Amino acid sequence: MGVSTGVQPLTGDQGLNTIKDLSSDDYLGLTGLGLELANEFSFWANAIYHDITGDA
């Protein structure tokens, strides 16, 4: 059973309209979540692949 937040899903044809209709607080929260996920991915990618130089 999922939690209902009142915000429509971001997938499908109406995803862009959903984002455009968000309040500024919801939009900033979604953006902040995206940044935190990117930061976490970057941390683990650097930790795992620290010795990759890109040289062939």
C-alpha positions as a Markdown table, in Angstrom:
| # | Residue | x | y | z |
|---|---|---|---|---|
| 1 | Met | 0.0 | 0.0 | 0.0 |
| 2 | Gly | 1.6 | 3.3 | -1.1 |
| 3 | Val | 1.5 | 6.7 | 0.5 |
| 4 | Ser | -0.6 | 9.3 | -1.3 |
| 5 | Thr | 1.0 | 12.7 | -1.4 |
| 6 | Gly | -1.5 | 14.4 | -3.8 |
| 7 | Val | 1.3 | 14.8 | -6.5 |
| 8 | Gln | 0.7 | 13.0 | -9.8 |
| 9 | Pro | 3.3 | 10.6 | -11.1 |
| 10 | Leu | 6.1 | 12.0 | -13.2 |
| 11 | Thr | 6.0 | 9.2 | -15.8 |
| 12 | Gly | 3.9 | 9.2 | -18.9 |
| 13 | Asp | 2.6 | 11.9 | -21.2 |
| 14 | Gln | 1.6 | 14.2 | -18.4 |
| 15 | Gly | 5.0 | 14.2 | -16.5 |
| 16 | Leu | 6.1 | 17.6 | -17.8 |
| 17 | Asn | 2.7 | 19.2 | -16.9 |
| 18 | Thr | 3.0 | 17.7 | -13.5 |
| 19 | Ile | 6.4 | 19.3 | -13.0 |
| 20 | Lys | 5.3 | 22.6 | -14.4 |
| 21 | Asp | 2.3 | 22.6 | -12.0 |
| 22 | Leu | 4.3 | 21.9 | -8.8 |
| 23 | Ser | 4.5 | 24.6 | -6.1 |
| 24 | Ser | 7.9 | 26.1 | -5.6 |
| 25 | Asp | 8.4 | 24.2 | -2.4 |
| 26 | Asp | 7.6 | 20.9 | -4.1 |
| 27 | Tyr | 9.8 | 21.7 | -7.1 |
| 28 | Leu | 12.8 | 22.6 | -4.9 |
| 29 | Gly | 12.3 | 19.5 | -2.9 |
| 30 | Leu | 12.3 | 17.4 | -6.0 |
| 31 | Thr | 15.3 | 19.2 | -7.4 |
| 32 | Gly | 17.1 | 18.7 | -4.0 |
| 33 | Leu | 16.3 | 15.0 | -4.0 |
| 34 | Gly | 17.8 | 14.7 | -7.5 |
| 35 | Leu | 20.9 | 16.5 | -6.4 |
| 36 | Glu | 21.3 | 14.3 | -3.4 |
| 37 | Leu | 20.9 | 11.1 | -5.5 |
| 38 | Ala | 23.5 | 12.4 | -7.9 |
| 39 | Asn | 25.9 | 13.3 | -5.1 |
| 40 | Glu | 25.5 | 9.8 | -3.6 |
| 41 | Phe | 26.1 | 8.1 | -7.0 |
| 42 | Ser | 29.2 | 10.3 | -7.5 |
| 43 | Phe | 30.6 | 9.3 | -4.1 |
| 44 | Trp | 30.2 | 5.6 | -4.7 |
| 45 | Ala | 31.5 | 5.8 | -8.3 |
| 46 | Asn | 34.6 | 7.6 | -7.1 |
| 47 | Ala | 35.1 | 5.1 | -4.2 |
| 48 | Ile | 34.8 | 2.1 | -6.5 |
| 49 | Tyr | 36.5 | 3.4 | -9.6 |
| 50 | His | 39.2 | 5.6 | -8.0 |
| 51 | Asp | 42.0 | 4.2 | -10.1 |
| 52 | Ile | 40.4 | 4.7 | -13.5 |
| 53 | Thr | 42.5 | 7.1 | -15.6 |
| 54 | Gly | 40.8 | 6.9 | -19.0 |
| 55 | Asp | 44.1 | 6.0 | -20.7 |
| 56 | Ala | 43.7 | 3.2 | -23.3 |
